[in-house]
Amino acid sequence: MSDAIETHQTEIRHFAPSPEFAARAIVSDSSLHDAGDADFESFWAGQARDLLHWDTEWSKVLDWDPPNAKWFVDGKLNVTYNCIDRHVESGHGSQVAFFWEGEPGDERAITYSQLLEDVSRCANALKELGVERGDRVAIYMGMVPELTVAMLACARIGAAHSVVFGGFSSDSLRGRINDAEAKIVITCDGAWRRGAVVALKDIVDEALLDTPSIEKCIVLKRTDHGNEMTEGRDIWWHDLVDRQSAECPPEPMDAEQLLFILYTSGTTAKPKGIMHTTGGYLTGVASTFRSIFDIHPDEDVYWCTADCGWVTGHSYIVYGPLANRSTSVLYEGTPDHPDKDRFWAIVEKYGVTILYTAPTAIRTFMKWGVEYPGAHDLTSLRLLGSVGEPINPEAWIWYHDVIGGGKTPIVDTWWQTETGAVMISPLPGLTTLKPGSATFAMPGIGVDVVGDDGRHVGIPGGGYLVLTKPWPSMLRGVWGDPERFQETYWSRFPGLYFAGDGARYDDDGYIWLLGRVDDVMLVSGHNISTAEVESALVDHHAVAEAAVVGVHDPTTGQAISAFVVLKNDHEPSKALEKELRIHVGNLIGAIARPKSILFTDDLPKTRSGKIMRRLLRNVADDETLGDTTTLADPGVVARIKDRFLSVDSEDDEVDDLEENQK
């Protein structure tokens, strides 16, 4: 680490927009914020009217019956018309929508006209299979253009898509399919990862052993490595989609028509199916994408390095950029294949001007060294973004100085699967930046930091991050579980949406995110439930009990630390530790593997039987234990700590950087 970067850890530097950037910025004064503060309903109505085409305008902007919201009541529009057709009709059909880079080096440039034809063919294929408005379609694919095509095809005909990240296990896929009662699943035969094939179709086949709602499985031939096709159920993409008509008129949808379900972890073992609808969601992502990324569609090449299996891919790879007629990069593979400069080679190759990636990736790039970005011309970059978790000031400065050449603003964004769009972010032509702070709420968004009593903590002050008023892209509920929606998000502070994150105001009113405050771990920017990992561990035949906590990790932000009590007929061993980690990966996905597992004879519990995870976090982070008098066995924590300090945990043999990126 250089001396210069070390000083940045203690000195908070301020970065005002350069006059050159501000002069061309989409937002360079406070008028947008002023309009949102004055009347947020009128503000969002203006954004919806200015940025989107509506077949029928709404009769009422907002119908708010807490916690249930309806935005743009009676309004009708089609998402794909707004994302594709209108750009073609206005003469931009030859503009590239996606530059796609396959991991082996194959590439495609897909224009808006081509995208329209591809989406129409896929939509017609779904209709041929009997998919109708309101049906659910599961999508489990690698980062190939057909993934975005499948999402858009569903939106064109009013079917809700449920994209499942291609790194999840067959059990995770099966659970999501069954919860949504998906009618069709779309997948690839395989995906490329570090030069090897990930057999996605095999995982789907295992999942479909118990998915009674699935009628057909569409399979894209990507790796062509050979796999089994189930007669009567499985259909090759090229046999079904490619023969369809390239014309499929977009159907006007009610603004509250379900657009997609996306599953995210919560405080229980069962993931939550977050529901997003059409009009409000598209308004939110179109508006925030335009103002945060200062998009100039005739000039910029934008690259969000996320995977479409996460909400970042939904909002800021597919819907937000396409609604703004952007040219984007899609990349299939990992950041270190064939070498650790792959990202920077792509930036140079396509002349990327805007890069949006995760702090986990940035910290990893820092460890790899400046020689990798230094080998490429990155001068095309004019704006950088950060997403998924709080970015530490040291990583912010490195990103700014090494990748941005000391000249690019950084938009550090805070939002969630549930919010649909960014809630807190700088506006690069307006906001003076502080490394590590997400700065201020977006125009039209109500944000506050409150104490245990639900009241504003004052400036400066720390507490719980809440949203104080409805917003268009807000979740419309948890699929099939309205009680969970109420309990999870609206019960702790009545009338306020509780995000589950801690935050603080500094002396200037800037917002600093502090991470999760509930039983959800934030690993590489992705929520992972302690209960979900604990359930996977206890599923193993050797495990009697398990407790899981998130602990500080310099690369991923948090890492998973597990404490395991074995059944009497099993003994601790390195081999069993490895077996348990693989078992968790098989049940949930590689990103959920514990970084460390400690075998113990008991867990710290209160007399009522509640596990005190706070004490386990203290052990794992080597902090003072605090009060242990409420424990049934106060000595158990000391025994765990002695054992923890005497055991050197092995590093994960599986490099999950690509999981973290996505």
C-alpha positions as CSV (number, residue, x, y, z in Angstrom):
1,M,0.0,0.0,0.0
2,S,1.4,3.4,-0.9
3,D,1.9,6.1,1.7
4,A,-0.4,8.4,-0.3
5,I,-3.3,5.9,-0.1
6,E,-2.6,5.3,3.6
7,T,-3.1,9.0,4.4
8,H,-6.5,8.9,2.7
9,Q,-7.7,6.5,5.4
10,T,-7.6,9.3,8.0
11,E,-8.0,12.4,5.9
12,I,-11.5,12.8,4.3
13,R,-10.9,14.5,0.9
14,H,-13.7,16.3,-0.8
15,F,-14.1,16.0,-4.6
16,A,-16.3,18.7,-6.2
17,P,-17.5,18.1,-9.8
18,S,-15.0,19.5,-12.3
19,P,-16.2,22.5,-14.4
20,E,-15.8,20.4,-17.5
21,F,-18.0,17.6,-16.2
22,A,-20.6,19.9,-14.8
23,A,-20.9,21.9,-18.0
24,R,-22.2,18.8,-19.9
25,A,-24.0,17.0,-17.1
26,I,-27.6,16.0,-17.3
27,V,-28.1,17.3,-13.7
28,S,-25.9,20.3,-12.7
29,D,-28.1,22.3,-10.4
30,S,-30.5,21.6,-7.5
31,S,-33.8,22.0,-9.5
32,L,-34.4,18.2,-9.7
33,H,-33.9,17.9,-5.9
34,D,-36.1,21.0,-5.3
35,A,-38.9,19.6,-7.4
36,G,-38.8,16.2,-5.6
37,D,-38.8,17.9,-2.2
38,A,-41.6,20.3,-3.1
39,D,-44.1,17.6,-4.3
40,F,-42.8,14.1,-4.8
41,E,-46.0,12.8,-6.5
42,S,-45.8,15.6,-9.1
43,F,-42.1,15.0,-9.5
44,W,-42.6,11.4,-10.3
45,A,-45.5,12.1,-12.6
46,G,-43.2,14.4,-14.5
47,Q,-40.5,11.8,-14.8
48,A,-43.0,9.2,-15.9
49,R,-44.4,11.5,-18.5
50,D,-41.1,12.8,-19.8
51,L,-39.1,9.6,-20.0
52,L,-41.7,7.0,-21.0
53,H,-44.4,6.4,-23.6
54,W,-47.8,5.6,-22.2
55,D,-50.6,4.1,-24.2
56,T,-53.1,5.3,-21.6
57,E,-52.2,8.0,-19.1
58,W,-53.0,7.4,-15.4
59,S,-56.0,8.7,-13.6
60,K,-54.2,9.0,-10.3
61,V,-50.5,9.3,-9.6
62,L,-50.4,7.4,-6.3
63,D,-52.9,5.3,-4.3
64,W,-51.2,4.8,-0.9
65,D,-52.7,2.5,1.7
66,P,-49.7,1.8,3.9
67,P,-47.8,-0.4,3.2
68,N,-49.5,-1.1,-0.1
69,A,-48.9,1.3,-3.0
70,K,-50.3,1.6,-6.5
71,W,-48.5,4.0,-8.8
72,F,-50.0,5.6,-12.0
73,V,-53.4,4.1,-11.4
74,D,-55.2,3.0,-14.6
75,G,-52.2,3.9,-16.7
76,K,-51.1,1.5,-19.4
77,L,-47.8,1.0,-21.2
78,N,-45.5,-1.8,-22.5
79,V,-42.0,-2.1,-21.1
80,T,-40.4,-3.5,-24.2
81,Y,-42.0,-0.8,-26.4
82,N,-40.3,1.7,-24.2
83,C,-37.0,-0.2,-24.2
84,I,-36.8,-1.1,-27.9
85,D,-39.6,-0.3,-30.3
86,R,-39.7,3.5,-29.8
87,H,-36.0,3.8,-30.4
88,V,-36.2,1.8,-33.7
89,E,-39.2,3.9,-34.7
90,S,-37.3,7.1,-34.0
91,G,-34.5,6.1,-36.4
92,H,-32.0,4.5,-34.0
93,G,-32.4,0.9,-35.0
94,S,-28.8,0.6,-36.2
95,Q,-27.5,1.8,-32.8
96,V,-25.8,-1.0,-30.8
97,A,-27.8,-2.0,-27.7
98,F,-25.3,-4.6,-26.4
99,F,-21.7,-5.3,-27.2
100,W,-21.5,-8.9,-26.0
101,E,-18.1,-10.5,-25.0
102,G,-18.1,-14.2,-24.5
103,E,-15.5,-15.6,-22.1
104,P,-13.7,-17.7,-24.8
105,G,-13.5,-14.5,-26.9
106,D,-16.5,-14.7,-29.2
107,E,-18.4,-11.5,-29.6
108,R,-21.6,-10.0,-31.0
109,A,-22.9,-6.5,-31.5
110,I,-26.6,-6.5,-31.2
111,T,-28.5,-3.4,-32.6
112,Y,-31.8,-2.2,-31.3
113,S,-33.4,-3.5,-34.6
114,Q,-31.9,-7.0,-34.0
115,L,-32.9,-6.9,-30.4
116,L,-36.5,-6.1,-31.4
117,E,-36.6,-9.1,-33.8
118,D,-35.0,-11.4,-31.2
119,V,-37.4,-10.4,-28.5
120,S,-40.4,-10.7,-30.8
121,R,-39.4,-14.2,-31.8
122,C,-38.9,-15.3,-28.2
123,A,-42.2,-13.8,-27.2
124,N,-44.0,-15.7,-30.0
125,A,-42.3,-18.9,-28.9
126,L,-43.5,-18.4,-25.4
127,K,-47.0,-17.8,-26.7
128,E,-46.8,-21.0,-28.8
129,L,-46.1,-22.9,-25.6
130,G,-49.2,-21.5,-24.0
131,V,-47.6,-18.7,-21.8
132,E,-50.2,-16.0,-21.1
133,R,-50.3,-12.7,-19.3
134,G,-49.7,-13.3,-15.5
135,D,-47.9,-16.7,-16.0
136,R,-44.4,-17.0,-14.4
137,V,-41.3,-18.0,-16.4
138,A,-38.1,-19.1,-14.7
139,I,-34.8,-18.2,-16.3
140,Y,-31.6,-19.9,-15.3
141,M,-28.8,-18.9,-17.8
142,G,-25.3,-17.6,-18.1
143,M,-24.6,-14.0,-19.2
144,V,-25.5,-14.5,-22.8
145,P,-27.6,-12.0,-24.8
146,E,-30.5,-14.5,-24.9
147,L,-30.9,-14.0,-21.1
148,T,-31.9,-10.4,-21.7
149,V,-34.0,-11.4,-24.7
150,A,-35.9,-13.9,-22.5
151,M,-36.6,-11.3,-19.9
152,L,-37.8,-8.8,-22.4
153,A,-39.9,-11.4,-24.2
154,C,-41.8,-12.1,-21.0
155,A,-42.4,-8.4,-20.4
156,R,-43.7,-8.0,-24.0
157,I,-46.5,-10.4,-23.4
158,G,-47.2,-9.8,-19.7
159,A,-45.6,-12.9,-18.3
160,A,-43.6,-12.4,-15.1
161,H,-40.0,-13.6,-15.2
162,S,-38.1,-15.1,-12.3
163,V,-34.4,-15.0,-13.0
164,V,-32.4,-17.3,-10.9
165,F,-28.6,-16.6,-10.7
166,G,-26.7,-19.3,-12.6
167,G,-24.4,-20.0,-9.6
168,F,-27.3,-21.2,-7.4
169,S,-27.8,-24.9,-6.8
170,S,-30.5,-27.2,-8.0
171,D,-32.2,-27.0,-4.6
172,S,-32.2,-23.2,-4.7
173,L,-33.6,-23.3,-8.3
174,R,-36.3,-25.9,-7.4
175,G,-37.4,-23.8,-4.4
176,R,-37.8,-20.7,-6.5
177,I,-39.6,-22.5,-9.3
178,N,-42.0,-24.1,-7.0
179,D,-42.7,-21.0,-4.9
180,A,-43.5,-19.0,-8.1
181,E,-45.3,-21.9,-9.7
182,A,-43.4,-21.2,-12.9
183,K,-44.9,-22.7,-16.1
184,I,-41.7,-22.6,-18.3
185,V,-38.0,-22.7,-17.5
186,I,-35.4,-21.3,-19.9
187,T,-31.8,-22.3,-19.6
188,C,-28.5,-23.0,-21.5
189,D,-26.8,-26.4,-22.0
190,G,-23.9,-24.8,-20.2
191,A,-21.9,-21.7,-19.4
192,W,-18.3,-20.9,-19.6
193,R,-16.3,-20.2,-16.4
194,R,-12.5,-19.9,-16.5
195,G,-12.3,-22.0,-19.6
196,A,-14.5,-24.8,-18.2
197,V,-18.1,-25.7,-18.7
198,V,-20.7,-25.2,-16.0
199,A,-23.4,-27.8,-16.8
200,L,-26.5,-25.6,-16.2
201,K,-28.8,-28.0,-18.0
202,D,-27.8,-30.9,-15.6
203,I,-28.6,-28.6,-12.6
204,V,-32.0,-27.8,-14.2
205,D,-32.7,-31.5,-14.8
206,E,-32.0,-32.2,-11.1
207,A,-34.2,-29.3,-10.0
208,L,-37.1,-30.5,-12.3
209,L,-37.3,-33.8,-10.6
210,D,-39.9,-32.2,-8.3
211,T,-41.4,-29.1,-10.0
212,P,-45.0,-30.0,-10.9
213,S,-45.8,-26.6,-12.4
214,I,-43.1,-26.8,-15.2
215,E,-44.5,-27.8,-18.6
216,K,-41.6,-27.1,-20.9
217,C,-37.9,-26.4,-20.7
218,I,-36.3,-24.2,-23.4
219,V,-32.5,-24.9,-23.8
220,L,-30.1,-22.6,-25.6
221,K,-27.1,-24.3,-27.1
222,R,-24.1,-22.3,-25.7
223,T,-21.3,-24.8,-24.9
224,D,-22.4,-27.7,-27.0
225,H,-20.8,-30.2,-24.6
226,G,-23.5,-32.8,-25.0
227,N,-26.4,-33.3,-22.5
228,E,-29.6,-35.2,-22.1
229,M,-32.9,-33.8,-23.5
230,T,-36.1,-35.1,-22.0
231,E,-38.6,-35.9,-24.8
232,G,-41.8,-34.0,-24.6
233,R,-40.4,-31.5,-22.1
234,D,-37.2,-30.1,-23.4
235,I,-36.9,-28.0,-26.6
236,W,-33.8,-26.5,-28.2
237,W,-33.9,-22.7,-28.5
238,H,-32.9,-22.9,-32.1
239,D,-35.7,-25.3,-32.9
240,L,-38.4,-23.2,-31.3
241,V,-37.4,-19.6,-31.2
242,D,-35.5,-19.1,-34.4
243,R,-38.4,-20.3,-36.6
244,Q,-40.8,-17.7,-35.1
245,S,-42.0,-14.6,-36.8
246,A,-40.0,-11.4,-36.0
247,E,-43.2,-9.5,-35.4
248,C,-45.0,-9.6,-32.1
249,P,-47.0,-6.4,-31.3
250,P,-46.3,-5.1,-27.8
251,E,-49.4,-5.5,-25.6
252,P,-50.3,-2.5,-23.3
253,M,-50.0,-3.5,-19.7
254,D,-51.6,-2.0,-16.6
255,A,-49.1,0.0,-14.7
256,E,-49.5,-2.5,-11.8
257,Q,-49.1,-5.6,-13.9
258,L,-46.5,-7.9,-12.3
259,L,-43.2,-7.5,-14.2
260,F,-40.9,-9.9,-12.3
261,I,-40.3,-11.8,-9.1
262,L,-36.8,-11.8,-7.8
263,Y,-35.8,-13.8,-4.7
264,T,-33.6,-12.4,-2.0
265,S,-32.5,-13.7,1.4
266,G,-34.2,-12.6,4.6
267,T,-34.0,-13.5,8.3
268,T,-35.6,-16.9,7.7
269,A,-34.3,-19.9,5.7
270,K,-36.9,-19.3,2.9
271,P,-36.0,-16.6,0.4
272,K,-38.5,-13.9,-0.3
273,G,-40.0,-13.5,-3.7
274,I,-39.9,-9.7,-4.2
275,M,-42.5,-8.5,-6.6
276,H,-42.0,-5.5,-8.9
277,T,-44.7,-4.1,-11.3
278,T,-44.5,-2.4,-14.6
279,G,-45.1,1.4,-14.6
280,G,-43.6,2.4,-11.3
281,Y,-40.6,0.2,-11.7
282,L,-39.7,1.4,-15.2
283,T,-40.2,5.0,-14.2
284,G,-37.8,4.5,-11.2
285,V,-35.0,2.8,-13.1
286,A,-35.3,5.0,-16.2
287,S,-35.1,8.2,-14.1
288,T,-32.3,7.1,-11.8
289,F,-30.2,5.7,-14.6
290,R,-30.4,8.9,-16.6
291,S,-29.5,11.2,-13.7
292,I,-27.0,9.1,-11.8
293,F,-25.0,7.9,-14.8
294,D,-25.3,11.1,-16.7
295,I,-26.1,9.1,-19.8
296,H,-25.6,10.7,-23.3
297,P,-26.9,7.9,-25.5
298,D,-25.2,9.0,-28.7
299,E,-21.8,9.0,-27.1
300,D,-21.5,6.7,-24.1
301,V,-20.6,3.0,-23.8
302,Y,-21.8,1.8,-20.4
303,W,-20.8,-1.3,-18.6
304,C,-22.4,-2.7,-15.5
305,T,-20.4,-5.8,-14.5
306,A,-23.2,-7.4,-12.5
307,D,-25.2,-10.6,-13.5
308,C,-28.8,-10.4,-14.5
309,G,-29.5,-13.0,-11.8
310,W,-29.3,-10.0,-9.3
311,V,-31.4,-6.9,-9.2
312,T,-28.5,-4.8,-10.4
313,G,-28.7,-6.7,-13.7
314,H,-32.4,-6.2,-13.9
315,S,-32.4,-2.5,-13.3
316,Y,-29.1,-1.3,-14.6
317,I,-28.2,-3.8,-17.3
318,V,-31.6,-4.4,-18.9
319,Y,-34.5,-2.0,-18.1
320,G,-32.8,1.3,-17.1
321,P,-30.2,1.4,-19.9
322,L,-32.5,0.3,-22.7
323,A,-35.3,2.7,-21.6
324,N,-32.6,5.5,-22.1
325,R,-31.4,4.1,-25.5
326,S,-28.0,3.3,-24.1
327,T,-25.2,1.2,-25.6
328,S,-24.0,-1.3,-23.0
329,V,-21.4,-4.1,-22.7
330,L,-22.4,-7.6,-21.6
331,Y,-19.6,-10.0,-20.4
332,E,-20.0,-13.7,-19.9
333,G,-17.0,-14.6,-17.9
334,T,-14.8,-13.9,-14.9
335,P,-12.5,-11.0,-14.2
336,D,-9.4,-13.1,-14.2
337,H,-9.7,-15.3,-17.3
338,P,-7.5,-15.7,-19.2
339,D,-5.7,-13.2,-17.0
340,K,-6.3,-10.6,-14.3
341,D,-6.5,-7.8,-16.8
342,R,-9.7,-9.0,-18.6
343,F,-11.9,-6.2,-17.4
344,W,-9.4,-3.5,-18.4
345,A,-9.0,-5.2,-21.8
346,I,-12.7,-5.0,-22.3
347,V,-12.8,-1.3,-21.3
348,E,-10.1,-0.5,-23.8
349,K,-11.6,-2.7,-26.6
350,Y,-15.1,-1.1,-26.5
351,G,-14.1,2.4,-25.3
352,V,-16.2,2.1,-22.2
353,T,-17.0,5.5,-20.7
354,I,-19.1,4.5,-17.7
355,L,-18.2,1.6,-15.4
356,Y,-20.4,0.3,-12.6
357,T,-19.0,-2.5,-10.4
358,A,-18.8,-3.7,-6.8
359,P,-16.5,-2.8,-3.9
360,T,-15.6,-6.5,-3.6
361,A,-14.2,-6.4,-7.1
362,I,-12.4,-3.2,-6.5
363,R,-10.7,-4.5,-3.4
364,T,-9.7,-7.6,-5.3
365,F,-8.2,-5.5,-8.2
366,M,-6.2,-3.6,-5.6
367,K,-4.7,-6.8,-4.3
368,W,-3.8,-7.9,-7.8
369,G,-1.8,-4.8,-8.4
370,V,-1.8,-1.7,-10.6
371,E,0.1,-3.4,-13.4
372,Y,-3.0,-5.0,-14.7
373,P,-5.1,-1.9,-15.3
374,G,-1.8,-0.1,-16.1
375,A,-1.3,-2.3,-19.2
376,H,-4.4,-0.8,-20.9
377,D,-5.7,2.5,-22.1
378,L,-8.5,3.5,-19.7
379,T,-8.8,7.1,-20.8
380,S,-12.2,6.6,-22.3
381,L,-13.7,6.3,-18.7
382,R,-15.4,9.5,-17.6
383,L,-17.6,8.1,-14.8
384,L,-17.3,5.3,-12.3
385,G,-19.9,3.7,-10.1
386,S,-20.0,1.4,-7.0
387,V,-22.9,-0.9,-6.0
388,G,-23.9,-3.6,-3.6
389,E,-22.2,-2.7,-0.3
390,P,-20.6,0.3,1.4
391,I,-17.2,1.1,-0.3
392,N,-14.4,1.9,2.1
393,P,-12.5,5.1,1.5
394,E,-9.2,3.4,0.6
395,A,-10.9,1.4,-2.1
396,W,-12.7,4.5,-3.3
397,I,-9.5,6.5,-3.6
398,W,-7.8,3.6,-5.5
399,Y,-10.7,3.3,-7.9
400,H,-10.7,7.0,-8.5
401,D,-6.9,7.4,-8.9
402,V,-5.9,4.2,-10.6
403,I,-8.9,3.3,-12.7
404,G,-10.3,6.8,-13.2
405,G,-7.0,8.5,-13.7
406,G,-7.7,10.9,-10.9
407,K,-10.4,12.7,-12.9
408,T,-13.6,10.6,-12.9
409,P,-16.4,11.2,-10.4
410,I,-17.6,8.1,-8.5
411,V,-21.3,7.5,-7.9
412,D,-21.5,5.3,-4.8
413,T,-25.1,4.0,-4.9
414,W,-27.3,2.5,-2.1
415,W,-30.4,0.5,-2.9
416,Q,-31.8,-3.0,-2.6
417,T,-33.7,-5.7,-4.5
418,E,-36.8,-4.4,-2.6
419,T,-36.3,-0.7,-3.7
420,G,-36.0,-1.6,-7.3
421,A,-33.9,1.5,-8.1
422,V,-31.2,3.6,-6.4
423,M,-32.4,5.5,-3.4
424,I,-29.1,7.2,-2.3
425,S,-26.4,8.4,-4.6
426,P,-24.4,11.4,-5.7
427,L,-25.4,13.2,-8.9
428,P,-22.0,13.4,-10.6
429,G,-22.4,16.9,-12.1
430,L,-23.7,18.4,-8.9
431,T,-22.6,16.6,-5.7
432,T,-19.3,17.2,-3.9
433,L,-18.1,13.6,-3.1
434,K,-16.7,12.2,0.1
435,P,-14.9,8.8,-0.3
436,G,-17.0,6.2,1.4
437,S,-20.2,8.2,1.6
438,A,-23.3,7.5,-0.6
439,T,-24.0,11.2,0.1
440,F,-27.7,12.1,-0.2
441,A,-31.1,10.8,-1.1
442,M,-32.1,10.8,-4.8
443,P,-34.6,13.4,-5.9
444,G,-38.2,12.5,-4.9
445,I,-37.0,9.9,-2.4
446,G,-37.5,10.3,1.4
447,V,-34.6,9.0,3.5
448,D,-33.9,9.3,7.2
449,V,-31.8,7.9,10.0
450,V,-33.8,7.1,13.1
451,G,-33.2,5.8,16.6
452,D,-34.9,3.0,18.4
453,D,-37.9,5.2,18.9
454,G,-38.3,5.8,15.2
455,R,-37.4,9.5,15.5
456,H,-34.8,11.4,13.5
457,V,-31.4,11.1,15.2
458,G,-30.2,14.6,14.3
459,I,-27.0,15.7,12.5
460,P,-24.6,14.3,13.2
461,G,-26.0,11.0,14.5
462,G,-26.3,7.3,13.8
463,G,-29.1,4.7,13.8
464,Y,-31.4,2.9,11.4
465,L,-31.8,3.7,7.7
466,V,-35.5,4.2,6.8
467,L,-37.5,5.4,3.8
468,T,-40.1,7.9,4.8
469,K,-42.5,8.0,1.8
470,P,-43.5,5.7,-1.1
471,W,-41.5,5.7,-4.3
472,P,-42.5,4.3,-7.8
473,S,-40.1,1.3,-8.0
474,M,-40.9,0.0,-4.5
475,L,-41.7,-3.6,-4.0
476,R,-45.3,-4.5,-4.2
477,G,-45.1,-7.3,-1.7
478,V,-43.6,-10.8,-1.1
479,W,-45.0,-13.3,-3.5
480,G,-47.6,-15.4,-1.8
481,D,-46.9,-14.0,1.7
482,P,-48.4,-10.6,2.5
483,E,-47.9,-11.1,6.2
484,R,-44.1,-11.5,5.7
485,F,-44.1,-8.3,3.6
486,Q,-45.7,-6.4,6.5
487,E,-43.6,-8.0,9.2
488,T,-40.2,-7.7,7.5
489,Y,-40.3,-4.2,6.2
490,W,-43.0,-2.1,8.0
491,S,-43.5,-3.4,11.5
492,R,-40.4,-2.1,13.3
493,F,-41.1,1.6,12.6
494,P,-44.8,2.0,11.8
495,G,-45.3,4.1,8.7
496,L,-41.6,3.8,7.7
497,Y,-39.9,1.3,5.4
498,F,-37.0,-0.2,7.4
499,A,-34.2,-1.3,5.1
500,G,-32.4,-3.5,7.7
501,D,-29.2,-1.3,7.4
502,G,-27.5,0.9,9.9
503,A,-26.4,4.4,8.8
504,R,-25.1,7.7,10.2
505,Y,-25.1,11.4,9.3
506,D,-21.8,13.2,9.5
507,D,-21.5,16.9,10.4
508,D,-22.5,17.9,6.9
509,G,-25.5,15.7,6.7
510,Y,-23.8,13.2,4.4
511,I,-25.1,9.6,4.7
512,W,-22.7,6.8,5.5
513,L,-23.9,3.2,5.3
514,L,-22.9,0.9,8.2
515,G,-24.1,-2.5,7.0
516,R,-26.8,-4.9,8.1
517,V,-28.3,-4.8,11.6
518,D,-30.4,-7.9,11.4
519,D,-29.7,-11.6,10.9
520,V,-28.8,-11.1,7.2
521,M,-25.1,-11.1,6.1
522,L,-23.9,-8.8,3.4
523,V,-21.3,-10.9,1.5
524,S,-19.9,-9.2,-1.6
525,G,-22.9,-7.0,-1.7
526,H,-25.4,-9.9,-1.6
527,N,-27.8,-10.6,1.2
528,I,-27.4,-14.1,2.7
529,S,-29.6,-15.3,5.5
530,T,-28.0,-16.7,8.6
531,A,-31.0,-19.1,8.9
532,E,-30.6,-20.3,5.3
533,V,-27.0,-21.2,5.8
534,E,-27.7,-22.8,9.2
535,S,-30.5,-24.9,7.7
536,A,-28.1,-26.1,5.0
537,L,-25.5,-27.1,7.6
538,V,-28.0,-28.9,9.8
539,D,-29.2,-30.8,6.7
540,H,-25.9,-32.6,6.8
541,H,-26.1,-36.0,8.6
542,A,-23.2,-35.2,10.9
543,V,-24.5,-31.9,12.2
544,A,-26.7,-31.5,15.3
545,E,-26.7,-27.7,15.6
546,A,-25.2,-24.7,13.8
547,A,-25.0,-21.0,14.2
548,V,-23.7,-18.6,11.5
549,V,-22.6,-15.0,11.7
550,G,-21.1,-12.5,9.3
551,V,-17.7,-11.2,10.2
552,H,-15.5,-8.5,8.8
553,D,-13.5,-9.4,5.7
554,P,-11.1,-7.0,3.9
555,T,-12.2,-8.2,0.4
556,T,-15.9,-9.2,0.6
557,G,-17.0,-6.8,3.3
558,Q,-18.4,-9.7,5.3
559,A,-17.5,-13.3,5.3
560,I,-19.5,-16.2,6.7
561,S,-18.3,-17.8,9.9
562,A,-20.0,-21.0,11.1
563,F,-20.0,-22.6,14.5
564,V,-21.1,-26.3,14.4
565,V,-22.0,-28.8,17.0
566,L,-21.6,-32.4,15.7
567,K,-23.7,-35.4,16.6
568,N,-22.2,-37.8,19.1
569,D,-21.0,-40.3,16.6
570,H,-18.9,-37.8,14.5
571,E,-15.5,-36.3,15.1
572,P,-14.2,-32.9,13.9
573,S,-11.7,-33.0,11.1
574,K,-10.4,-30.9,8.2
575,A,-12.1,-33.4,5.8
576,L,-15.5,-32.9,7.5
577,E,-15.0,-29.1,7.4
578,K,-14.4,-29.3,3.7
579,E,-17.4,-31.6,3.2
580,L,-19.7,-29.2,5.1
581,R,-18.6,-26.3,3.0
582,I,-19.2,-28.2,-0.2
583,H,-22.6,-29.3,1.2
584,V,-23.7,-25.7,1.8
585,G,-22.5,-24.8,-1.7
586,N,-24.5,-27.6,-3.2
587,L,-27.7,-26.6,-1.4
588,I,-27.5,-22.9,-1.8
589,G,-24.6,-21.9,-4.1
590,A,-20.9,-21.2,-3.9
591,I,-21.4,-17.7,-2.5
592,A,-22.9,-19.1,0.7
593,R,-20.0,-21.3,1.6
594,P,-18.7,-20.5,5.1
595,K,-15.2,-19.1,5.0
596,S,-14.5,-20.7,8.3
597,I,-16.1,-23.5,10.3
598,L,-15.4,-24.1,14.0
599,F,-16.5,-27.3,15.7
600,T,-17.7,-26.8,19.2
601,D,-19.4,-28.8,21.9
602,D,-22.1,-26.2,22.5
603,L,-23.4,-22.8,21.4
604,P,-24.0,-19.8,23.5
605,K,-27.7,-19.8,24.4
606,T,-29.9,-17.9,26.8
607,R,-31.9,-19.9,29.3
608,S,-34.8,-19.8,26.9
609,G,-32.7,-21.4,24.2
610,K,-32.0,-18.4,22.0
611,I,-28.6,-18.5,20.3
612,M,-26.6,-15.3,21.1
613,R,-25.0,-14.6,17.7
614,R,-23.7,-11.3,19.0
615,L,-21.2,-13.2,21.2
616,L,-20.2,-15.4,18.3
617,R,-19.5,-12.3,16.2
618,N,-17.4,-11.0,19.1
619,V,-15.4,-14.2,19.0
620,A,-14.9,-14.2,15.3
621,D,-13.9,-10.5,15.2
622,D,-11.7,-10.9,18.3
623,E,-13.7,-8.3,20.2
624,T,-14.6,-7.9,23.9
625,L,-17.4,-10.3,24.8
626,G,-19.5,-8.1,26.9
627,D,-22.3,-9.3,29.1
628,T,-22.6,-13.1,29.3
629,T,-24.7,-13.4,32.4
630,T,-27.9,-14.2,30.5
631,L,-26.4,-17.4,29.1
632,A,-27.4,-20.8,30.4
633,D,-23.7,-21.8,30.4
634,P,-21.6,-18.6,30.7
635,G,-18.4,-20.7,30.2
636,V,-19.3,-21.8,26.7
637,V,-18.1,-18.6,25.0
638,A,-14.7,-18.7,26.6
639,R,-14.3,-22.3,25.4
640,I,-15.3,-21.4,21.9
641,K,-12.9,-18.4,21.9
642,D,-10.0,-20.5,23.1
643,R,-10.6,-23.0,20.4
644,F,-11.2,-20.3,17.7
645,L,-7.9,-18.6,18.4
646,S,-6.0,-21.9,18.3
647,V,-7.4,-23.0,14.9
648,D,-6.1,-21.6,11.6
649,S,-9.0,-21.8,9.2
650,E,-8.2,-22.7,5.6
651,D,-8.9,-20.4,2.8
652,D,-11.7,-21.3,0.5
653,E,-10.3,-23.5,-2.2
654,V,-12.9,-22.1,-4.6
655,D,-12.2,-18.7,-5.8
656,D,-15.7,-17.1,-5.8
657,L,-14.7,-13.7,-7.3
658,E,-17.0,-14.2,-10.2
659,E,-19.9,-15.0,-7.8
660,N,-19.0,-11.8,-5.9
661,Q,-19.0,-9.8,-9.0
662,K,-22.4,-11.0,-10.0
